[in-house]
Amino acid sequence: MNLDTAIIALSALSQETRLRVFKLLIEYGRGGTAAGNLSDQLDIPHNTLSFHLSHLSHAGLVTSHKQGRQVIYAANCDTMEALLAYLRENCCIREENGEAECKPQIKSKTKRTKS
């Protein structure tokens, strides 16, 4: 995953409704569920849900396929894993044992002399 892709994914998840939709899709697993079921469970109008699913799909966080007359949506766990790996690799400090840990790194201050 590159920086631009990570930004798109993080942006998609940074909105409350989209995060709720994604969380529910994670609970359904790889099999996913119908859009109508998501709409009912989250009490979101169909057109509003469609708008948010479009953002999640554009970010690669959601996949969809037709099953008869229904569209089935599922969380794309591969994209989420790639996003988490990107954050660990690029936003955490690498320890001596190779583990990535998210903790502040204290940079040494260099003394400036007055001229």
Helices and strands as residue ranges (DSSP letters): H 3-13, H 16-28, G 29-31, E 33-34, H 35-42, H 46-58, E 62-67, E 70-75, H 77-91, E 93-94, E 100-101
